[in-house]
């Protein structure tokens, strides 16, 4: 029944014209008492690296990613449409830990091209803190597009869960997008009950996939594909400071940078 309610909510958003979600839906007035806080930031990037789409500009896109990460030093980076060896290069140059999720294309790993030799296509998460656990799964709902859709979550030594995903395009099959959105909301809801959780990705639609109790920030101020990239966070453990769209030159999405406060509950 919970999945049905989430699907219904997503459908209402789509039929209503996919109005941009509320920027901060945290319910701080009902949050438990907190003690202590530290800054916590996330950078969302879709780098269009496969070589299948015309938006690839290589190697400039890799250099730009390294430069922006180095300039802002976020706690975590969520990467969509990337290649495994490029991710390794970015993480090595910036000093971040990494996890990569291979996205199948036509049932097989897709070797990145134009140029080749860059590994396989997928999504990734970079973290400043050590990664202690990883969860990587395909969605039960897939569209008619040959590109598989997946979600990736990691847990860091700070006990923060970080997730990323790249949903199907509504142009492919709207029902699949709604089901993936609902499934991702369930994934996040389970993890948010365990501890502070933050998620980001290219949702390919303007409706939020955040479950109740998590805030939403989007890149709706972007000059490129506005509103599609989104960041979600636990309202009681990650208090949003602000979000900022960073212009990108060598990909078809700008970057979304969110700064929050990671707060600790009162010890009982």
HELIX and SHEET records of a PDB file:
HELIX    1   1 UNK A    2  UNK A   15  1                                  14    
HELIX    2   2 UNK A   28  UNK A   30  5                                   3    
HELIX    3   3 UNK A   60  UNK A   72  1                                  13    
HELIX    4   4 UNK A   84  UNK A   94  1                                  11    
HELIX    5   5 UNK A  174  UNK A  194  1                                  21    
SHEET    1   A 6 UNK A  97  UNK A 102  0                                        
SHEET    2   A 6 UNK A 121  UNK A 127 -1                                        
SHEET    3   A 6 UNK A  76  UNK A  83 -1                                        
SHEET    4   A 6 UNK A  34  UNK A  46  1                                        
SHEET    5   A 6 UNK A 255  UNK A 265 -1                                        
SHEET    6   A 6 UNK A 238  UNK A 246 -1                                        
SHEET    1   B 2 UNK A 104  UNK A 105  0                                        
SHEET    2   B 2 UNK A 108  UNK A 109 -1                                        
SHEET    1   C 6 UNK A 131  UNK A 138  0                                        
SHEET    2   C 6 UNK A 150  UNK A 156 -1                                        
SHEET    3   C 6 UNK A 161  UNK A 166 -1                                        
SHEET    4   C 6 UNK A 197  UNK A 202  1                                        
SHEET    5   C 6 UNK A 229  UNK A 234 -1                                        
SHEET    6   C 6 UNK A 214  UNK A 218 -1                                        
END                                                                             
